[in-house]
Amino acid sequence: MTPKRKRTKRRVLLCGAGEAGRMIAREILTNPRSNYTCVGFLDDDPDKQGWELEGAPVLGPLIDLPQHVEELSVDEVLLTIPSASGATVRRLAQLCDQADVPYRVLPSIFDVIHGDAKLTQVRDVRVEDLLRRAPIKLDMEAIGEFVSGRTVLVTGAGGSIGSELCRQLITFSPGRLVLLGHGENPIFDIHNELLRRRPQCNLAGVIVDLRNRRRLARVLETHRPAVIFHAAAHKHVPLMEDNPCEAFSNNVGSMLALAELAPAHGVERVVVISTDKAVESTNAMGASKAVCEVVARLADDRHPDCRFVTVRFGNVLGSRGSVIGVFQEQIERGGPLTVTDPRMERFFMTIPEAVELVLQAAVLGEGGEVFVLDMGQPLRIIDLARMLVELSGYDNGEIPIEITGPRPGEKLQERLFSLAEERLPSPHPQLLIARSNGVYEETWELIEELWRTAEELRTDRVVQIVGRVCPESQWRPAEGTF
């Protein structure tokens, strides 16, 4: 009988000689089922170089990776720094591509803290790893006091931002979490997911078109929320360019209904989710959200017992209909990836990062502020496309990238502040405040007229009113749209 050939273990090089790296090395050393042999560590800390950890040497800095991969016949590289920034992950990717060696990472510290991954759970690199920022420092005690034991309502609870808000809110044990949405399937899905995560949580699913004030009033009367997070909106720019009156009818109509009914039903705080596309808007979606920001400031002035706080941020990775999903589908089909302009760039943040800062802003807001998230540096869309191609295992050029030209309403660059806004600091280093003048009481009647006009599909009049409410708006509808 021929003896079985002994399985050869993969030779792995660990990047990061901190506690997480030691845990991985210890697991490799002590687990008899491990398919790895740790040949050493790399770490940029000169004080660690020359150490021996779990029987493996700290060989030198990260820059020496290609040399050690060749000399030690390394089969795979693991980045064992859960708090590694996006710049560090990108640097590792470049070095591993140079050395022609596969690489994987530990989950981010955010995923570990929130229970979505274990510290020793190695996985493939994702695009969000390449854009990681330093971990956000939250005042967890203040957020806990703000949420714990209280009834919190989230509009758009089945959407990308709304559902992540719900996931994070239940970790602070609200007395009841009301999941409000217009589409039944997304609410059904998030309701079941939250029950699986925390079977003991008190949930209520509510299907409402927020423009229906009679039904919204009944919901607020029944559940008596102390806090509302308003994440519901029509958000897709090209679709709203084709349907501008629906953008204003839905987004502005919903905001007006909340501004009227929340104070009347004892709501203490309304947190409004906005977008960088509201800044000097060039499309219907952005213009509608710019008007919503004005409504929030006016409502805060009108109702001192109900604070209205707005949070503005840019694109989020992984949201429904986002460019990431489009690129991934195009890669699966073999390309081409479609980029509207090689100069096109956007601010990006992961959904969990954005929601963390929304919760922090909700606690810090005293009323009337427009908080702006620190989105870091903008990223060119074409560079994002190339990153995804590489992460999918293709060499540069194997999947073509096609330039298609800007779509109606698109800017080459988005801005987080308008020229008319003053940029102020807040108590949190990753939150800024945009202060604007020029919001007057008579604007309320104009906005009510704007909503009615949108309901009547009078596009020309909608444009006129938007120009009066938000003079910096540059949006003009395409001919024949309504």
C-alpha positions in Angstrom: 0.0 0.0 0.0 1.4 3.4 -1.0 1.6 5.8 1.9 -0.4 9.0 1.6 1.6 12.0 0.6 1.9 14.5 3.4 0.1 17.8 2.7 2.5 20.7 2.2 1.6 23.6 4.4 1.5 27.1 2.8 4.3 29.4 3.8 2.7 32.7 5.1 4.3 36.0 5.9 2.4 38.2 8.4 2.4 42.0 8.1 2.0 43.5 11.5 3.7 42.3 14.7 1.1 43.6 17.1 -1.3 41.6 19.2 -3.5 40.6 16.3 -0.4 39.3 14.4 0.7 37.3 17.5 -2.8 35.8 17.8 -2.7 34.6 14.1 0.8 33.2 14.6 -0.2 31.4 17.7 -3.3 30.0 16.0 -1.1 28.7 13.1 1.4 27.2 15.6 -1.0 25.4 17.9 -3.9 24.4 15.6 -3.2 20.9 14.2 -5.6 21.6 11.3 -3.8 24.8 10.3 -2.7 24.7 6.6 -0.1 27.4 7.2 3.5 27.7 8.4 4.4 31.2 9.6 7.9 32.1 8.2 8.0 35.6 9.8 6.6 39.0 10.4 7.1 42.4 8.8 6.5 45.6 10.8 7.5 49.2 10.3 8.2 49.7 14.0 12.0 49.6 14.3 11.7 48.6 18.0 10.0 45.3 17.0 12.4 44.4 14.3 14.7 41.6 15.4 12.2 40.2 17.9 11.0 36.6 17.7 7.2 36.1 18.2 5.6 32.6 18.5 8.8 31.1 17.0 8.9 33.5 14.0 11.3 36.4 13.5 10.3 40.0 12.8 12.3 40.4 9.6 12.1 44.1 8.8 9.8 46.8 7.4 6.9 46.4 5.0 8.9 47.9 2.1 11.1 44.8 2.1 8.2 42.5 1.4 9.2 41.5 -2.2 12.7 40.5 -1.1 11.4 38.3 1.7 8.7 36.7 -0.4 11.4 35.6 -2.9 14.0 34.5 -0.3 11.6 32.6 1.9 9.4 31.1 -0.9 6.3 32.8 0.6 3.0 31.4 -0.7 0.7 34.0 0.8 0.8 37.3 2.7 -1.6 38.3 5.5 -2.1 41.8 6.7 -2.6 41.4 10.5 -3.4 45.0 11.5 -7.2 45.4 12.1 -6.8 49.2 12.4 -4.8 49.5 9.2 -5.7 52.6 7.1 -6.8 52.4 3.5 -3.4 53.8 2.6 -1.7 50.9 4.3 -3.9 48.3 2.6 -3.2 49.9 -0.8 0.5 49.9 -0.1 0.3 46.2 0.8 -1.6 45.5 -2.4 1.0 47.2 -4.5 3.9 45.4 -2.8 2.2 42.0 -3.2 1.4 42.7 -6.8 5.1 43.6 -7.3 6.1 40.3 -5.6 3.4 38.3 -7.5 2.0 36.8 -4.2 -1.6 36.5 -3.1 -2.6 38.5 0.0 -5.5 38.6 2.5 -6.5 40.8 5.5 -8.0 40.6 8.9 -11.4 42.3 9.2 -11.4 46.0 10.1 -11.6 46.9 13.8 -15.1 48.3 13.1 -16.4 44.8 12.0 -14.8 43.2 15.1 -16.2 45.7 17.6 -19.7 45.4 16.1 -19.6 41.6 16.1 -19.7 41.2 12.3 -16.3 39.3 12.3 -13.8 37.7 14.6 -10.3 39.1 15.0 -8.7 36.0 13.6 -11.1 35.6 10.7 -8.9 36.1 7.6 -10.6 37.1 4.4 -10.0 38.4 0.9 -9.4 42.2 0.4 -12.5 44.2 -0.4 -12.7 47.6 -2.0 -13.7 49.2 1.3 -10.4 48.0 2.8 -8.5 50.1 0.3 -10.4 53.2 1.5 -10.3 52.6 5.3 -9.9 55.6 7.5 -8.6 55.7 11.0 -11.3 54.2 13.4 -13.9 56.8 14.4 -13.9 57.7 18.1 -17.4 57.8 19.4 -18.9 59.0 22.7 -20.6 55.6 23.2 -21.9 56.6 26.7 -23.6 59.7 25.3 -25.1 57.8 22.4 -26.3 55.1 24.8 -28.0 57.7 27.0 -29.6 59.2 23.9 -31.0 55.9 22.6 -31.4 53.5 25.5 -34.9 52.8 26.7 -36.5 55.4 24.2 -38.7 54.9 21.2 -36.7 55.6 18.0 -38.3 55.8 14.5 -36.2 55.4 11.3 -37.8 56.4 8.0 -36.5 54.6 5.0 -35.5 51.8 7.4 -35.2 49.3 4.6 -32.7 51.3 2.6 -28.9 51.2 2.7 -28.4 54.0 5.3 -31.7 53.4 7.1 -31.1 49.7 7.6 -27.5 50.3 8.9 -28.9 52.9 11.3 -31.3 50.2 12.6 -28.4 47.7 13.0 -26.4 50.1 15.1 -29.3 51.5 17.1 -30.4 48.1 18.4 -26.9 47.7 20.0 -27.9 50.6 22.3 -31.1 48.9 23.5 -33.9 51.3 22.5 -37.2 50.8 24.2 -38.8 50.3 20.8 -37.4 50.7 17.3 -40.0 51.6 14.7 -39.0 50.6 11.1 -40.9 52.9 8.7 -40.8 52.5 4.9 -43.0 52.7 1.8 -41.9 49.4 0.3 -43.0 46.3 2.2 -40.2 43.9 1.2 -37.3 45.9 2.5 -39.1 46.5 5.8 -39.9 42.8 6.0 -36.2 41.9 5.4 -34.7 44.3 8.0 -37.3 43.4 10.5 -36.4 39.7 10.3 -32.7 40.4 10.2 -32.9 42.5 13.4 -34.9 39.8 15.2 -32.3 37.2 14.3 -29.5 39.5 15.7 -31.4 40.4 18.9 -34.5 38.3 19.4 -35.4 40.3 22.5 -35.6 43.7 20.8 -38.9 45.5 20.6 -39.6 46.2 16.9 -42.6 47.7 14.9 -42.7 47.6 11.2 -44.8 50.4 9.6 -45.6 50.8 5.9 -46.3 54.5 5.1 -46.0 57.0 2.3 -44.7 59.9 4.4 -46.7 62.4 2.2 -49.9 60.9 3.6 -50.1 63.2 6.6 -53.2 61.5 8.1 -51.5 58.1 8.3 -48.2 59.6 9.5 -50.0 61.4 12.3 -51.6 58.1 13.4 -48.2 56.4 13.4 -46.6 59.2 15.6 -49.7 59.2 17.9 -49.5 55.4 18.3 -45.7 54.9 18.8 -44.8 58.3 20.4 -41.1 58.3 19.2 -38.7 60.6 21.0 -36.2 60.6 18.1 -36.7 60.3 14.4 -33.9 59.5 11.9 -35.2 60.6 8.5 -33.3 58.5 5.9 -36.2 58.1 3.4 -35.7 59.8 0.0 -35.5 59.3 -3.7 -31.8 59.3 -4.2 -30.8 58.1 -7.8 -29.7 61.1 -9.8 -30.4 59.9 -13.4 -33.8 58.5 -12.5 -34.8 61.8 -10.8 -33.5 63.8 -13.7 -36.2 62.0 -15.8 -38.8 62.4 -13.0 -38.0 65.8 -11.4 -41.5 66.5 -10.0 -41.5 63.1 -8.3 -38.2 64.0 -6.6 -39.6 67.2 -5.2 -43.0 65.7 -4.4 -41.5 62.8 -2.5 -38.4 64.4 -0.8 -39.8 67.8 0.0 -43.4 66.5 0.7 -42.0 64.0 3.2 -39.8 66.6 4.9 -42.7 69.0 5.2 -44.9 66.4 6.7 -42.3 65.5 9.4 -41.6 69.1 10.1 -45.3 69.8 10.8 -46.3 66.6 12.6 -43.2 65.6 14.6 -43.3 68.7 17.0 -47.1 68.2 17.3 -46.6 64.7 18.6 -43.9 65.3 21.2 -40.9 64.2 19.1 -37.8 65.7 20.7 -35.3 65.4 17.9 -35.5 64.9 14.1 -32.2 64.0 12.4 -32.3 64.6 8.6 -30.0 62.7 6.2 -28.7 65.0 3.4 -26.2 64.7 0.6 -23.3 66.6 -0.9 -25.4 66.8 -4.1 -27.5 69.5 -2.2 -24.5 71.9 -2.4 -24.9 74.2 -5.4 -27.1 71.5 -6.9 -27.0 70.7 -10.6 -29.7 67.9 -10.5 -33.2 67.5 -9.3 -32.3 65.0 -6.5 -29.7 67.4 -5.1 -32.0 70.4 -5.4 -34.8 68.6 -3.6 -32.4 67.8 -0.7 -31.2 71.4 -0.6 -34.8 72.4 -0.1 -35.1 69.8 2.7 -32.2 71.3 4.5 -33.9 74.7 4.4 -37.1 73.1 5.8 -35.2 71.6 8.7 -33.7 74.9 9.6 -37.0 76.7 9.4 -38.7 73.9 11.5 -36.1 74.2 14.2 -36.7 78.0 14.4 -40.5 77.4 14.6 -40.5 74.6 17.2 -38.1 75.2 20.1 -39.2 71.9 21.8 -38.3 69.8 18.8 -34.8 70.0 17.6 -34.0 69.5 13.9 -30.5 68.5 12.9 -29.2 67.8 9.4 -26.3 65.5 8.5 -24.7 65.9 5.1 -22.3 63.5 3.5 -21.1 62.1 0.1 -21.3 58.7 -1.6 -21.4 55.6 0.5 -19.8 52.3 -0.6 -22.2 49.5 -1.1 -25.5 51.4 -1.2 -28.2 50.2 -3.6 -27.4 51.3 -7.1 -24.0 52.5 -6.2 -21.1 52.5 -8.7 -19.5 49.6 -6.8 -22.3 47.3 -7.6 -22.5 48.5 -11.2 -18.8 47.9 -11.7 -18.9 44.4 -10.1 -21.7 43.4 -12.5 -19.8 44.7 -15.4 -16.7 42.8 -14.3 -18.7 39.5 -14.0 -19.8 40.1 -17.7 -16.2 40.6 -18.8 -16.5 44.4 -19.2 -16.3 47.0 -20.2 -16.5 49.1 -17.1 -18.3 52.4 -17.9 -16.9 55.6 -16.5 -18.5 58.9 -17.5 -15.4 61.0 -17.4 -11.7 60.2 -16.4 -11.8 63.4 -14.3 -15.0 62.4 -12.4 -14.3 62.1 -8.7 -16.4 61.6 -5.6 -16.1 61.5 -1.8 -16.6 58.0 -0.5 -17.2 56.5 2.9 -18.4 53.1 4.1 -22.0 52.9 5.2 -21.1 51.9 8.8 -18.7 54.8 9.1 -21.3 57.3 7.9 -23.9 55.9 10.3 -21.5 56.1 13.2 -21.0 59.8 12.6 -24.8 60.3 12.0 -25.4 58.9 15.5 -22.7 61.2 17.0 -24.1 64.2 15.2 -27.6 63.4 16.6 -26.2 63.5 20.1 -24.2 66.7 19.6 -26.8 68.7 17.7 -28.4 71.5 19.6 -30.8 72.4 16.8 -30.6 74.0 13.3 -27.1 72.8 12.5 -26.0 71.2 9.2 -23.3 68.7 10.2 -20.9 67.7 7.5 -19.0 64.5 7.7 -15.3 64.6 7.1 -15.2 62.4 4.0 -11.4 62.5 3.5 -10.0 63.1 0.1 -12.1 62.6 -3.1 -11.4 59.5 -5.2 -11.4 59.4 -9.0 -14.1 57.0 -10.3 -11.7 55.6 -12.9 -9.2 54.8 -10.1 -12.0 53.0 -8.2 -12.7 51.0 -11.3 -9.1 49.9 -11.7 -9.0 48.9 -8.0 -12.0 46.7 -8.5 -10.5 45.1 -11.6 -7.3 44.2 -9.7 -9.2 42.9 -6.6 -11.2 40.7 -9.0 -8.0 39.0 -10.0 -7.5 40.6 -13.4 -4.4 42.2 -14.7 -4.5 45.9 -15.8 -6.0 46.0 -19.3 -7.8 42.6 -19.2 -11.1 44.3 -18.5 -11.6 47.4 -20.6 -12.8 50.7 -19.2 -15.0 52.7 -21.5 -15.5 56.5 -21.2 -19.2 57.3 -21.9 -19.5 61.0 -21.2 -21.2 62.8 -18.2 -24.9 62.2 -17.6 -27.5 65.0 -17.2 -27.1 66.7 -13.8 -23.7 65.2 -13.0 -20.8 67.3 -11.8 -17.1 66.4 -12.3 -16.5 67.1 -8.6 -18.9 67.3 -5.7 -18.4 69.8 -2.8 -19.3 69.4 0.8 -19.7 73.2 1.4 -21.1 75.9 -0.8 -19.3 79.2 -1.3 -22.0 80.9 0.7 -21.5 78.7 3.8 -19.2 79.2 6.7 -17.2 76.1 7.8 -17.1 75.8 11.6 -15.6 73.1 13.9 -17.8 70.9 16.1 -16.9 69.1 19.4 -16.1 66.0 17.2 -13.0 66.2 15.0 -14.7 64.3 12.1 -17.8 66.5 12.1 -17.9 70.0 10.8 -20.8 72.5 10.7 -22.0 74.4 7.7 -23.5 77.7 8.7 -25.6 79.6 6.2 -27.6 82.9 6.4 -30.6 83.9 4.4 -33.4 81.5 5.6 -36.5 83.6 6.2 -39.9 82.7 7.6 -41.8 83.5 4.4 -39.8 80.8 2.7 -42.0 78.2 4.4 -45.0 79.3 2.3 -42.9 79.1 -0.9 -41.8 75.6 -0.1 -45.4 74.5 0.5 -46.2 76.0 -2.9 -43.2 74.1 -4.3 -44.6 70.8 -3.1 -48.1 71.5 -4.4 -46.6 72.6 -7.8 -44.6 69.4 -8.0 -47.7 67.4 -7.3 -49.4 69.2 -10.2 -46.4 68.4 -12.5 -45.7 72.0 -13.2 -42.0 71.7 -13.9 -41.3 75.3 -15.0 -42.9 76.7 -11.8 -40.9 74.2 -9.7 -37.7 75.6 -11.2 -38.7 79.1 -10.4 -39.5 78.4 -6.8 -36.3 76.4 -6.3 -34.3 79.4 -7.5 -35.9 81.6 -4.9 -35.6 79.1 -2.0 -32.0 78.0 -2.9 -30.5 80.8 -5.1 -27.2 78.8 -5.4 -29.0 75.9 -7.2 -27.9 75.4 -10.8 -30.4 72.7 -11.7 -32.4 73.0 -14.9 -34.7 70.2 -16.1 -34.3 68.5 -19.4 -36.9 69.4 -22.0 -40.0 67.2 -21.8 -39.4 66.0 -18.2 -42.0 66.3 -15.5 
